[in-house]
Amino acid sequence: MKAKSWKLGRVGYPVGALLLVIALWELVKLLVPVQGVSFGGQRVLPRTSDAAMPHVWRVFTVMGDADGKRTVGETLLRTAGFTFVLALTALLIGTVVGVGLAVLMQRFAFVERGLLPYIVVSQTVPLIALAPLVAGWGGKIVIAGEPWRPWMSIAVIASYLAFFPVAVGMLRGLQAPSKASVELLHSYSASWWDTLVHLRFPAAVPHFLPALRLAAAASVIGAVVAEISTGTAGGIGRQIIVFSQQATGDSSRLYAAVLAAALLGIAVTGVVALAEFALRRYSRPAGVGSSSGGTR
């Protein structure tokens, strides 16, 4: 009975939060003047005209409006699918790089002391400034006789955001086993690799999975921003720009595109849920202490 209530609560809370946001949106549109509210020449509440703040139902019904040879919904589905593949690619790249760096830092203490600060600082670099550099460098690369494609730049840029939570979370997890547990395996003549596979990796799973969820969200954000920054067509990021340029009297298409991008993030996070299901046997933290300063 408790398990059933927990499952209902897990679904009910997000749905309830969404309904609350919708109710607040419509309440603001009903009560706030069309031109908004200003004090001292500064607007403190937004305009509520349809051009600035459409009704919620209009955001959904606009999906059926024509957009060239397709409907708006079909356009958003196609562009979201393109970005979905790029976000998953970025997540995969970021996960591989993050796990590799975490293993390297756990193995060698001097690498952690020298590299970890730069990993943290790397996230302060604005993505919009990094995107043109990656696109420019990528244009000079040829892989197996094939030229660099624009989508490759987007995947690399998005993975730049995705690798960070994986690297930090995985490092903490790899350092989770107690010194006594590590020494026990050493007493059995276990090699570093055996200790990594049979002790550190299972202990790292409870830290790795939340980091992977953060990386999934970051990969979607990175992909959308990279599409906008590099001007690459075909994805939901570029479609947001297109609809924003069309939002003169009705911004419902723009909000529909933003909603599609949000749902895209949920879809990528859903893929991570499959990994959580596969690793559920390791999902509970072991009762071990930190060994960050102990045996490596």
ChimeraX attribute file (.defattr): number of C-alpha atoms within 10 A of each C-alpha:
attribute: neighborCount
match mode: 1-to-1
recipient: residues
	/A:1	6
	/A:2	7
	/A:3	8
	/A:4	9
	/A:5	10
	/A:6	11
	/A:7	11
	/A:8	11
	/A:9	13
	/A:10	11
	/A:11	10
	/A:12	13
	/A:13	11
	/A:14	11
	/A:15	12
	/A:16	12
	/A:17	11
	/A:18	12
	/A:19	12
	/A:20	12
	/A:21	12
	/A:22	15
	/A:23	13
	/A:24	12
	/A:25	16
	/A:26	17
	/A:27	11
	/A:28	17
	/A:29	20
	/A:30	12
	/A:31	10
	/A:32	15
	/A:33	14
	/A:34	15
	/A:35	13
	/A:36	16
	/A:37	15
	/A:38	11
	/A:39	8
	/A:40	6
	/A:41	7
	/A:42	8
	/A:43	12
	/A:44	11
	/A:45	14
	/A:46	17
	/A:47	18
	/A:48	22
	/A:49	18
	/A:50	16
	/A:51	13
	/A:52	17
	/A:53	20
	/A:54	19
	/A:55	17
	/A:56	15
	/A:57	11
	/A:58	16
	/A:59	19
	/A:60	15
	/A:61	14
	/A:62	16
	/A:63	19
	/A:64	12
	/A:65	13
	/A:66	13
	/A:67	12
	/A:68	8
	/A:69	8
	/A:70	12
	/A:71	15
	/A:72	21
	/A:73	21
	/A:74	16
	/A:75	21
	/A:76	25
	/A:77	16
	/A:78	15
	/A:79	22
	/A:80	24
	/A:81	16
	/A:82	16
	/A:83	26
	/A:84	23
	/A:85	17
	/A:86	26
	/A:87	31
	/A:88	22
	/A:89	20
	/A:90	30
	/A:91	31
	/A:92	19
	/A:93	19
	/A:94	30
	/A:95	25
	/A:96	16
	/A:97	18
	/A:98	25
	/A:99	21
	/A:100	17
	/A:101	24
	/A:102	24
	/A:103	19
	/A:104	15
	/A:105	22
	/A:106	23
	/A:107	17
	/A:108	11
	/A:109	16
	/A:110	11
	/A:111	14
	/A:112	19
	/A:113	11
	/A:114	11
	/A:115	14
	/A:116	18
	/A:117	10
	/A:118	11
	/A:119	16
	/A:120	12
	/A:121	9
	/A:122	13
	/A:123	12
	/A:124	8
	/A:125	9
	/A:126	9
	/A:127	17
	/A:128	15
	/A:129	10
	/A:130	14
	/A:131	22
	/A:132	17
	/A:133	14
	/A:134	18
	/A:135	22
	/A:136	12
	/A:137	11
	/A:138	17
	/A:139	14
	/A:140	9
	/A:141	13
	/A:142	11
	/A:143	7
	/A:144	6
	/A:145	7
	/A:146	8
	/A:147	12
	/A:148	16
	/A:149	13
	/A:150	17
	/A:151	22
	/A:152	16
	/A:153	26
	/A:154	30
	/A:155	26
	/A:156	26
	/A:157	27
	/A:158	33
	/A:159	31
	/A:160	24
	/A:161	26
	/A:162	32
	/A:163	30
	/A:164	26
	/A:165	23
	/A:166	31
	/A:167	28
	/A:168	20
	/A:169	22
	/A:170	32
	/A:171	27
	/A:172	20
	/A:173	24
	/A:174	28
	/A:175	27
	/A:176	23
	/A:177	24
	/A:178	18
	/A:179	18
	/A:180	14
	/A:181	16
	/A:182	20
	/A:183	15
	/A:184	12
	/A:185	16
	/A:186	14
	/A:187	9
	/A:188	8
	/A:189	11
	/A:190	15
	/A:191	11
	/A:192	13
	/A:193	10
	/A:194	13
	/A:195	19
	/A:196	20
	/A:197	12
	/A:198	12
	/A:199	17
	/A:200	24
	/A:201	20
	/A:202	21
	/A:203	26
	/A:204	24
	/A:205	23
	/A:206	21
	/A:207	21
	/A:208	26
	/A:209	21
	/A:210	17
	/A:211	21
	/A:212	27
	/A:213	22
	/A:214	18
	/A:215	32
	/A:216	34
	/A:217	21
	/A:218	25
	/A:219	35
	/A:220	32
	/A:221	20
	/A:222	28
	/A:223	31
	/A:224	25
	/A:225	21
	/A:226	28
	/A:227	27
	/A:228	21
	/A:229	19
	/A:230	20
	/A:231	15
	/A:232	16
	/A:233	16
	/A:234	18
	/A:235	27
	/A:236	29
	/A:237	27
	/A:238	23
	/A:239	24
	/A:240	23
	/A:241	16
	/A:242	15
	/A:243	19
	/A:244	17
	/A:245	11
	/A:246	13
	/A:247	16
	/A:248	11
	/A:249	10
	/A:250	18
	/A:251	22
	/A:252	26
	/A:253	27
	/A:254	20
	/A:255	23
	/A:256	23
	/A:257	29
	/A:258	18
	/A:259	15
	/A:260	19
	/A:261	24
	/A:262	14
	/A:263	13
	/A:264	22
	/A:265	20
	/A:266	15
	/A:267	16
	/A:268	21
	/A:269	19
	/A:270	14
	/A:271	13
	/A:272	21
	/A:273	15
	/A:274	11
	/A:275	12
	/A:276	20
	/A:277	11
	/A:278	11
	/A:279	14
	/A:280	13
	/A:281	10
	/A:282	16
	/A:283	18
	/A:284	12
	/A:285	14
	/A:286	14
	/A:287	9
	/A:288	14
	/A:289	13
	/A:290	14
	/A:291	18
	/A:292	18
	/A:293	9
	/A:294	12
	/A:295	15
	/A:296	18
